[in-house]
Amino acid sequence: MNKLWIVTFETFLRQVKSWSFVMLLLGPFLMFGITMGAGYLGAMTGTSSEKIAIISDNQQLRTGFIKSNSDDVDKKITEKSVATKKMNKNKLVGYLILKADKQKVSAQYVGTRALGSNQKGRINNYLVATQQQLNFANAKLSPNQTKSLQQQPVLKQTVQKKTGTANLAKKISFWVTVIMVYIILITYTTITAQEIASEKGTKIMEIIFSSTTAGKYFLGKVFGVLLVILTQILVYLIGGWGGYVYAQHASLTKNFMTQYHTLINSVLRNLLSINLIYLLLGVVIYTILAAFSGALVSKAEDAPKAAQPVIMLNMIAFFVTFPFQNNIDSIVPKILSYVPFLSSYFMPLRIINNDASGVEIVISILVLLASIFLLATYIGKIYQGLMLQTDDSSFWKRFKRGLSYNK
């Protein structure tokens, strides 16, 4: 057992010390940092460029507008001359002149570019509401008459949830899940296959097999890669949580996080659930198959080709999910959610769409665990025969000879 863990930790340490792993681990955080830094610099160079100034001789009219549109207004500027200077220095996008007499409310906008549709809509809404108040005052209506004129129509809507039709949160969860599973599987199946294939045909393998069993050595290699995967997932979870908390308070992202708080939380609940177990078990079974694929190459120089069969299988599973993203309740995804190598894609999709019961999830996981155990046990038995093949025979001959070896 000690030799098993020696191989495990030796494989783990060799992988985590590599520059490729470091860049793989830090890549998302570097991209996030660069994006936030660029956004921050952009915000610093144009701090006031998105705001307008409100100019008016009627202080009540100006104050009322600022209260209803405070985010878009530079409150300090009260004079047209100051606003013009700021605008010429590109520190203000424009200014709005508000006027009101006994009969009419009017506004004039002067700026370096046209008002956005949202901003223009808010200005119009304020002008309409203010003009309506002025009209009521000039009409000298009674309170009941004023109340009657203020009645607004009511629109009610009832949304029926339709099975198999994903809402926005489910669609986002779908794409994030399948892409995350696909990328992680592609990455680590390649790493595992090359890790095994690089030792193919070397004399050191004969020495290793004379001191420990091939099964233990094989499991040690697989466990080492799995520790690397767990390390990456753990770092991403901790870093992702830190990024989420930061985004809630950062000035650049605070409004976005507040506006889409419900949507973001729904997506996170779909991802940080039992779907993580399917991700991990999917990586395990693909890693074992990748180790088998790496052991089948004829020599160490063929290591870059070792992962191709497993990558092809992963690509097939990835692309097969697309037709069912809005039809997850059909019989095909139900069946495929129990099939090893495919269930890591399809069962999470069913879970996201609330299409799988607890019993179905348990059965799917048990089938996947049983498949992992049987595959690992069998490949461990034939591993020595696979690794010690050094001839240049065809792939199928090596495959058949490896399957026939059982020690």
C-alpha positions as CSV (number, residue, x, y, z in Angstrom):
1,M,0.0,0.0,0.0
2,N,2.9,2.4,0.7
3,K,4.2,1.9,-2.8
4,L,0.8,2.9,-4.1
5,W,0.8,6.2,-2.3
6,I,4.5,6.8,-3.3
7,V,3.5,6.6,-7.0
8,T,0.4,8.7,-6.3
9,F,2.2,11.6,-4.6
10,E,5.2,11.4,-7.1
11,T,2.7,11.8,-10.0
12,F,0.9,14.5,-8.2
13,L,4.0,16.6,-7.3
14,R,5.4,16.2,-10.8
15,Q,2.2,17.6,-12.4
16,V,1.6,20.5,-10.0
17,K,5.2,21.7,-10.4
18,S,4.9,21.9,-14.1
19,W,4.4,25.3,-15.8
20,S,1.5,24.0,-17.8
21,F,-0.5,23.3,-14.6
22,V,0.4,26.6,-13.0
23,M,-0.8,28.5,-16.1
24,L,-3.9,26.3,-16.2
25,L,-4.6,27.1,-12.6
26,L,-3.9,30.8,-12.8
27,G,-5.3,31.4,-16.3
28,P,-9.0,32.2,-15.3
29,F,-7.8,34.5,-12.4
30,L,-5.4,36.3,-14.7
31,M,-8.1,36.9,-17.2
32,F,-10.5,38.1,-14.5
33,G,-7.8,40.4,-13.1
34,I,-7.0,41.8,-16.6
35,T,-10.6,42.4,-17.3
36,M,-11.3,44.1,-14.0
37,G,-8.1,46.2,-14.4
38,A,-9.0,47.3,-17.9
39,G,-12.5,48.2,-16.7
40,Y,-11.1,50.1,-13.8
41,L,-8.6,52.1,-15.9
42,G,-11.4,52.8,-18.4
43,A,-13.6,54.0,-15.6
44,M,-10.8,56.2,-14.2
45,T,-10.1,57.8,-17.5
46,G,-13.7,58.7,-18.1
47,T,-15.2,59.1,-14.7
48,S,-17.7,61.8,-15.6
49,S,-18.0,61.1,-19.3
50,E,-21.3,59.2,-18.8
51,K,-23.0,61.9,-16.7
52,I,-25.0,65.0,-17.5
53,A,-25.5,68.2,-15.6
54,I,-28.9,69.7,-14.8
55,I,-29.3,73.4,-15.3
56,S,-32.5,75.2,-14.2
57,D,-33.6,78.5,-12.6
58,N,-36.4,76.5,-11.0
59,Q,-34.6,74.8,-8.0
60,Q,-37.6,72.6,-7.2
61,L,-37.7,71.3,-10.8
62,R,-34.0,70.6,-10.8
63,T,-34.1,68.8,-7.4
64,G,-37.1,66.7,-8.4
65,F,-35.2,65.5,-11.5
66,I,-32.0,64.7,-9.6
67,K,-33.9,62.6,-7.1
68,S,-35.5,60.4,-9.8
69,N,-32.3,60.2,-11.9
70,S,-29.4,60.5,-9.5
71,D,-27.1,57.9,-11.1
72,D,-26.8,59.8,-14.4
73,V,-26.4,63.3,-13.0
74,D,-23.4,65.4,-11.9
75,K,-25.0,67.1,-8.9
76,K,-22.3,69.7,-8.4
77,I,-22.7,71.6,-11.6
78,T,-25.5,74.2,-11.6
79,E,-24.3,76.7,-14.2
80,K,-24.3,76.4,-18.0
81,S,-20.8,77.9,-18.4
82,V,-19.3,75.4,-16.0
83,A,-21.1,72.5,-17.8
84,T,-19.8,73.8,-21.1
85,K,-16.2,73.8,-19.9
86,K,-16.5,70.4,-18.4
87,M,-18.1,69.0,-21.6
88,N,-15.3,70.5,-23.8
89,K,-12.7,68.8,-21.5
90,N,-14.6,65.5,-22.1
91,K,-15.4,65.3,-18.4
92,L,-19.2,65.6,-19.0
93,V,-21.3,64.1,-21.7
94,G,-23.7,67.0,-21.8
95,Y,-26.2,69.1,-19.9
96,L,-30.0,69.4,-19.7
97,I,-31.7,72.8,-19.3
98,L,-35.1,72.5,-17.6
99,K,-37.6,75.3,-17.8
100,A,-41.2,75.7,-16.5
101,D,-43.8,78.4,-16.6
102,K,-47.4,78.4,-15.6
103,Q,-48.5,76.5,-18.6
104,K,-45.6,74.3,-19.9
105,V,-42.6,72.3,-18.8
106,S,-39.8,72.0,-21.4
107,A,-36.2,70.7,-21.6
108,Q,-33.3,71.2,-23.9
109,Y,-30.3,68.8,-24.1
110,V,-26.9,69.8,-25.3
111,G,-24.2,67.1,-25.5
112,T,-21.2,65.5,-27.3
113,R,-23.4,62.6,-28.3
114,A,-27.1,61.7,-28.4
115,L,-28.9,60.5,-25.3
116,G,-29.2,56.8,-24.8
117,S,-32.7,55.2,-25.2
118,N,-32.9,54.5,-21.4
119,Q,-31.7,57.9,-20.4
120,K,-34.0,59.6,-22.9
121,G,-36.9,57.6,-21.6
122,R,-36.3,58.6,-18.0
123,I,-36.2,62.3,-19.0
124,N,-39.4,62.0,-20.9
125,N,-41.1,60.2,-18.0
126,Y,-40.1,63.0,-15.7
127,L,-41.3,65.7,-18.1
128,V,-44.6,64.0,-18.6
129,A,-45.2,63.5,-14.9
130,T,-44.3,67.1,-14.1
131,Q,-46.5,68.5,-17.0
132,Q,-49.4,66.4,-15.7
133,Q,-49.1,67.9,-12.3
134,L,-49.0,71.3,-13.8
135,N,-52.1,70.5,-15.9
136,F,-54.0,69.3,-12.9
137,A,-53.1,72.4,-11.0
138,N,-54.2,74.7,-13.9
139,A,-57.5,72.7,-14.3
140,K,-58.4,73.3,-10.6
141,L,-60.0,69.9,-10.3
142,S,-61.4,68.5,-7.2
143,P,-59.5,65.8,-5.3
144,N,-61.9,63.1,-6.6
145,Q,-61.6,64.3,-10.2
146,T,-57.8,64.3,-9.9
147,K,-57.8,60.8,-8.5
148,S,-60.1,59.6,-11.3
149,L,-57.7,61.0,-14.0
150,Q,-54.8,59.3,-12.3
151,Q,-56.2,55.8,-12.7
152,Q,-53.8,53.5,-14.6
153,P,-54.5,50.3,-16.5
154,V,-53.3,47.0,-14.9
155,L,-51.5,44.3,-16.8
156,K,-51.2,40.9,-15.1
157,Q,-49.3,37.9,-16.5
158,T,-49.2,34.3,-15.5
159,V,-46.3,32.2,-16.8
160,Q,-46.9,28.5,-17.1
161,K,-43.7,26.5,-16.7
162,K,-43.4,24.1,-19.6
163,T,-41.5,20.9,-19.1
164,G,-38.4,20.7,-21.3
165,T,-38.3,24.5,-22.0
166,A,-35.4,26.0,-20.0
167,N,-35.6,29.6,-18.7
168,L,-32.6,31.8,-18.9
169,A,-30.9,30.5,-15.7
170,K,-31.3,26.9,-17.0
171,K,-29.9,27.8,-20.4
172,I,-26.9,29.5,-18.9
173,S,-26.4,26.5,-16.5
174,F,-26.6,24.1,-19.4
175,W,-23.8,25.8,-21.4
176,V,-21.6,26.4,-18.4
177,T,-22.0,22.8,-17.3
178,V,-21.3,21.1,-20.6
179,I,-18.4,23.4,-21.5
180,M,-16.8,23.0,-18.0
181,V,-17.1,19.2,-18.2
182,Y,-15.8,19.2,-21.7
183,I,-12.8,21.4,-21.1
184,I,-11.8,19.6,-17.8
185,L,-12.1,16.1,-19.5
186,I,-10.2,17.2,-22.5
187,T,-7.4,18.7,-20.4
188,Y,-6.9,15.8,-18.0
189,T,-7.5,12.9,-20.4
190,T,-4.6,14.4,-22.5
191,I,-2.4,14.8,-19.4
192,T,-3.1,11.2,-18.2
193,A,-2.6,9.6,-21.6
194,Q,0.7,11.4,-22.1
195,E,1.8,10.6,-18.5
196,I,1.3,6.9,-19.2
197,A,2.5,6.9,-22.8
198,S,5.8,8.7,-21.9
199,E,6.9,5.7,-19.9
200,K,6.1,3.2,-22.6
201,G,8.9,0.8,-23.5
202,T,11.4,2.2,-21.1
203,K,13.6,-0.1,-19.0
204,I,12.5,1.6,-15.8
205,M,9.1,0.0,-16.2
206,E,10.6,-3.5,-15.9
207,I,12.3,-2.5,-12.7
208,I,9.2,-0.9,-11.3
209,F,7.0,-4.0,-12.1
210,S,9.6,-6.2,-10.3
211,S,9.2,-4.2,-7.1
212,T,5.4,-3.6,-7.1
213,T,2.4,-4.9,-8.9
214,A,1.2,-3.3,-12.2
215,G,-2.2,-2.8,-10.7
216,K,-0.9,-0.7,-7.8
217,Y,1.3,1.3,-10.1
218,F,-1.6,2.0,-12.4
219,L,-3.9,3.0,-9.6
220,G,-1.1,5.3,-8.2
221,K,-0.9,7.1,-11.6
222,V,-4.7,7.5,-11.7
223,F,-4.9,8.7,-8.1
224,G,-2.1,11.2,-8.7
225,V,-3.9,12.8,-11.6
226,L,-7.2,12.8,-9.6
227,L,-5.4,14.7,-6.8
228,V,-4.3,17.3,-9.3
229,I,-7.9,17.6,-10.5
230,L,-9.2,18.0,-7.0
231,T,-6.6,20.6,-6.3
232,Q,-7.7,22.6,-9.3
233,I,-11.4,22.3,-8.5
234,L,-10.7,23.4,-4.9
235,V,-8.7,26.4,-6.0
236,Y,-11.4,27.4,-8.5
237,L,-14.1,27.0,-5.8
238,I,-12.2,29.2,-3.3
239,G,-11.1,31.7,-5.9
240,G,-14.6,31.8,-7.5
241,W,-16.2,32.5,-4.2
242,G,-13.7,35.3,-3.5
243,G,-14.4,36.7,-7.0
244,Y,-18.1,36.5,-6.3
245,V,-17.9,38.4,-3.0
246,Y,-15.6,41.0,-4.6
247,A,-17.9,41.5,-7.5
248,Q,-20.7,42.3,-5.1
249,H,-18.9,45.2,-3.7
250,A,-16.7,46.5,-6.5
251,S,-17.9,49.7,-8.1
252,L,-17.5,48.3,-11.6
253,T,-19.7,45.2,-11.0
254,K,-21.9,46.1,-8.0
255,N,-24.8,47.3,-10.1
256,F,-24.6,44.3,-12.4
257,M,-24.6,41.9,-9.5
258,T,-27.5,43.6,-7.9
259,Q,-29.5,43.7,-11.1
260,Y,-29.0,40.0,-11.9
261,H,-28.7,38.7,-8.4
262,T,-31.5,36.2,-8.7
263,L,-30.2,34.9,-12.1
264,I,-26.6,34.5,-10.9
265,N,-27.7,32.7,-7.7
266,S,-29.9,30.3,-9.7
267,V,-26.9,29.5,-12.0
268,L,-24.6,29.0,-9.0
269,R,-27.1,26.6,-7.3
270,N,-27.3,24.5,-10.5
271,L,-23.5,24.3,-10.7
272,L,-22.6,23.9,-7.0
273,S,-24.8,20.9,-6.4
274,I,-24.6,17.2,-7.0
275,N,-23.5,18.1,-10.5
276,L,-20.0,18.5,-9.1
277,I,-20.1,14.8,-8.2
278,Y,-20.9,13.9,-11.8
279,L,-18.1,16.2,-13.0
280,L,-15.6,14.4,-10.7
281,L,-16.8,10.9,-11.5
282,G,-16.8,11.8,-15.2
283,V,-13.2,12.9,-14.9
284,V,-12.4,9.6,-13.1
285,I,-13.8,7.3,-15.7
286,Y,-12.3,9.3,-18.6
287,T,-9.0,9.4,-16.8
288,I,-8.9,5.6,-16.4
289,L,-9.8,5.2,-20.1
290,A,-7.1,7.7,-21.0
291,A,-4.5,5.7,-19.0
292,F,-5.6,2.6,-21.0
293,S,-5.3,4.5,-24.2
294,G,-1.8,5.8,-23.2
295,A,-0.7,2.3,-22.5
296,L,-1.7,1.1,-26.0
297,V,0.7,3.3,-27.9
298,S,3.7,1.5,-29.4
299,K,6.4,3.8,-28.0
300,A,6.9,6.9,-25.9
301,E,7.3,9.1,-29.0
302,D,3.6,8.5,-29.7
303,A,2.5,10.1,-26.5
304,P,0.8,13.1,-28.2
305,K,-1.4,10.7,-30.1
306,A,-2.4,8.7,-27.0
307,A,-5.4,10.7,-25.9
308,Q,-7.0,10.9,-29.4
309,P,-9.5,8.0,-28.9
310,V,-10.7,9.4,-25.5
311,I,-10.9,12.9,-26.9
312,M,-13.1,11.7,-29.7
313,L,-15.4,10.0,-27.3
314,N,-15.6,13.1,-25.2
315,M,-16.3,15.3,-28.2
316,I,-19.1,12.9,-29.3
317,A,-20.7,13.1,-25.8
318,F,-20.3,16.9,-25.8
319,F,-22.0,17.5,-29.2
320,V,-24.8,14.9,-28.6
321,T,-26.1,17.1,-25.8
322,F,-26.9,20.0,-28.0
323,P,-30.1,18.7,-29.7
324,F,-31.6,18.0,-26.2
325,Q,-31.0,21.3,-24.4
326,N,-34.6,22.2,-24.9
327,N,-36.0,18.7,-25.1
328,I,-34.5,17.1,-22.0
329,D,-37.7,15.2,-21.1
330,S,-37.5,12.9,-24.2
331,I,-36.5,9.2,-23.9
332,V,-33.0,9.6,-25.4
333,P,-31.5,11.8,-22.7
334,K,-33.2,9.7,-20.0
335,I,-31.5,6.6,-21.3
336,L,-28.1,8.3,-21.9
337,S,-28.1,9.7,-18.3
338,Y,-27.4,6.1,-17.1
339,V,-24.7,5.3,-19.7
340,P,-21.1,5.6,-18.4
341,F,-19.1,8.2,-20.3
342,L,-22.3,10.0,-21.2
343,S,-24.1,10.3,-17.9
344,S,-21.7,13.0,-16.7
345,Y,-23.2,15.2,-19.4
346,F,-26.9,14.2,-19.5
347,M,-27.8,13.6,-15.9
348,P,-26.6,17.1,-14.8
349,L,-28.8,18.5,-17.6
350,R,-31.8,16.6,-16.3
351,I,-31.1,17.8,-12.7
352,I,-30.9,21.4,-13.9
353,N,-34.3,21.1,-15.6
354,N,-35.8,19.3,-12.6
355,D,-36.4,16.2,-14.7
356,A,-34.6,13.6,-12.5
357,S,-35.9,12.1,-9.3
358,G,-33.7,11.3,-6.3
359,V,-34.0,7.6,-7.1
360,E,-32.9,8.1,-10.7
361,I,-29.9,10.1,-9.6
362,V,-28.8,7.5,-7.1
363,I,-29.2,4.7,-9.7
364,S,-27.1,6.7,-12.3
365,I,-24.4,7.4,-9.7
366,L,-24.2,3.7,-8.7
367,V,-24.0,2.6,-12.3
368,L,-21.2,5.1,-12.9
369,L,-19.3,4.0,-9.7
370,A,-19.7,0.3,-10.7
371,S,-18.3,1.1,-14.1
372,I,-15.4,2.9,-12.7
373,F,-14.5,0.1,-10.3
374,L,-14.8,-2.6,-13.0
375,L,-12.9,-0.7,-15.6
376,A,-10.1,0.2,-13.1
377,T,-9.9,-3.4,-11.8
378,Y,-9.7,-4.9,-15.3
379,I,-7.2,-2.4,-16.7
380,G,-5.0,-2.9,-13.6
381,K,-4.8,-6.6,-14.3
382,I,-3.7,-6.2,-17.9
383,Y,-1.6,-3.0,-17.4
384,Q,1.7,-4.8,-17.2
385,G,1.1,-6.6,-20.5
386,L,0.1,-3.3,-22.1
387,M,3.1,-1.3,-20.9
388,L,5.7,-3.9,-21.8
389,Q,4.6,-4.2,-25.5
390,T,7.2,-2.4,-27.5
391,D,6.6,-3.7,-31.0
392,D,5.4,-1.5,-33.9
393,S,2.3,-3.6,-34.7
394,S,-1.0,-2.0,-35.5
395,F,-3.2,-0.5,-32.8
396,W,-5.8,-3.2,-33.0
397,K,-3.2,-6.0,-32.6
398,R,-1.8,-4.3,-29.5
399,F,-5.4,-3.8,-28.3
400,K,-6.3,-7.5,-28.7
401,R,-3.0,-8.7,-27.2
402,G,-3.5,-6.4,-24.2
403,L,-7.0,-7.6,-23.6
404,S,-5.8,-11.2,-23.7
405,Y,-3.2,-10.5,-21.1
406,N,-4.5,-11.2,-17.5
407,K,-2.2,-11.5,-14.6
